[in-house]
């Protein structure tokens, strides 16, 4: 979703992260919301960034996802609700990351498993870890795959 929204306009993703923009002006040293009729073009454009993601998000949700976020006032609130629903809290993410790190560290080819299935399983683990913020060096990933292969692969591993 982040990639899709950023591809439309980086300002939309900025509105999601930083919250809704409301133009302000100062009256007697107090910052107050500026009436809509006094907004300049740039302020209108920035304020519109909160409306665009609402449309994108609401168009992509099914009815079960819609109701939990329907009462949220801003897109930022909606995003947080969906983030927790689909990804879990920070504690859940941390626990998932630890489990995946252990799975990565213990990764081995299984008896009778094809190289295609090994690669698919390995990529699945690595992609989930990257999604949770872990970084990998390509060389380390390649070495990890080569080390996980059994003896029948030894001639090819030595060649590589």
C-alpha positions in Angstrom: 0.0 0.0 0.0 2.9 2.4 0.8 4.5 1.8 -2.5 1.2 2.3 -4.3 0.4 5.6 -2.4 3.9 7.0 -2.9 3.7 6.2 -6.6 0.6 8.5 -6.8 2.2 11.3 -4.9 4.8 11.5 -2.1 2.7 14.2 -0.4 -0.1 11.7 0.2 2.2 9.4 2.1 3.6 12.4 4.1 0.0 13.2 5.1 -0.5 9.6 6.3 2.7 9.7 8.5 2.3 13.3 9.8 -1.4 13.6 9.9 -3.9 16.0 8.4 -2.7 19.4 7.4 -4.8 22.4 8.4 -3.6 25.8 7.4 -3.2 28.2 10.3 -2.7 31.9 10.7 -1.9 34.1 13.6 -4.3 36.5 15.3 -2.9 38.4 18.3 0.0 35.9 18.7 -2.4 32.9 18.7 -2.3 30.2 15.9 -5.8 29.5 14.7 -7.2 27.5 11.8 -7.5 29.5 8.7 -11.0 29.6 7.2 -11.2 27.5 4.0 -12.1 30.6 1.9 -8.7 32.2 2.8 -6.5 29.2 1.8 -4.0 29.8 -0.9 -3.5 27.2 -3.6 -0.5 25.5 -1.9 -2.5 25.2 1.4 -5.5 23.6 -0.5 -3.2 21.2 -2.3 -1.6 20.1 1.0 -4.9 19.7 2.8 -6.2 17.6 -0.1 -3.5 15.0 0.7 -5.7 13.8 3.6 -8.7 13.3 1.2 -6.8 11.3 -1.5 -5.6 8.5 0.8 -9.1 8.1 2.3 -10.4 7.5 -1.2 -7.6 5.1 -2.0 -8.0 3.1 1.2 -11.8 3.0 1.3 -11.9 1.8 -2.4 -9.5 -1.1 -1.5 -11.2 -2.4 1.6 -13.8 -5.1 2.0 -16.8 -4.7 4.4 -15.0 -6.5 7.3 -12.1 -4.0 7.1 -14.3 -1.0 6.6 -16.2 -1.0 9.9 -13.3 -0.9 12.3 -11.9 2.3 10.5 -15.2 3.9 9.6 -15.3 6.0 12.8 -11.8 7.3 12.5 -11.5 11.0 11.9 -8.3 11.1 9.9 -6.5 8.9 7.5 -3.6 8.6 10.0 -6.0 7.1 12.5 -7.3 4.7 9.9 -3.8 3.7 8.9 -2.9 2.9 12.5 -6.0 0.7 13.0 -5.3 -1.2 9.8 -1.6 -1.5 10.6 -2.3 -3.1 14.0 -5.0 -5.3 12.5 -2.8 -6.6 9.7 0.7 -6.4 11.2 0.1 -6.5 15.0 1.4 -4.3 17.7 5.2 -3.6 18.1 5.4 -6.5 20.6 3.8 -8.9 18.1 6.1 -7.7 15.3 9.1 -8.2 17.6 8.1 -11.7 18.5 7.4 -12.5 14.8 10.8 -11.1 13.9 12.6 -13.3 16.6 10.8 -16.4 15.4 11.7 -15.7 11.8 15.3 -15.0 12.7 15.5 -18.3 14.4 13.9 -20.0 11.4 16.4 -18.2 9.1 19.3 -19.3 11.3 18.2 -23.0 11.4 17.2 -23.0 7.7 18.2 -26.3 6.0 17.0 -28.2 2.9 14.4 -30.8 3.8 14.6 -34.4 2.8 13.4 -34.8 -0.8 12.8 -31.0 -1.2 13.4 -29.6 -4.7 15.7 -26.6 -5.1 12.7 -24.5 -6.3 10.9 -25.2 -3.0 14.0 -24.4 -1.0 14.4 -21.1 -2.8 10.7 -20.3 -2.4 10.8 -21.1 1.4 14.0 -19.1 1.9 12.7 -16.1 0.0 9.5 -16.1 2.0 11.4 -16.0 5.3 13.8 -13.3 4.1 11.1 -11.1 2.6 9.1 -11.2 5.9 12.2 -10.3 7.8 13.0 -7.4 5.5 9.4 -6.3 6.0 10.0 -6.3 9.7 13.1 -4.1 9.3 16.0 -6.7 9.1 18.7 -6.0 6.6 20.7 -8.5 4.7 23.8 -8.4 2.6 23.3 -10.3 -0.8 26.5 -12.2 -0.3 25.5 -13.4 3.2 22.1 -14.6 1.7 23.9 -16.5 -1.1 26.3 -18.2 1.4 23.4 -19.1 3.7 21.6 -20.9 0.8 24.7 -22.7 -0.2 25.4 -23.8 3.4 21.8 -25.2 3.8 22.1 -27.6 0.9 22.8 -31.3 1.6 25.7 -33.5 0.4 24.1 -34.3 -2.9 24.7 -30.6 -3.8 28.3 -30.5 -2.7 29.9 -30.6 -6.2 27.7 -27.7 -7.4 28.3 -25.7 -4.2 32.1 -26.2 -4.6 31.8 -25.0 -8.2 29.8 -21.9 -7.2 
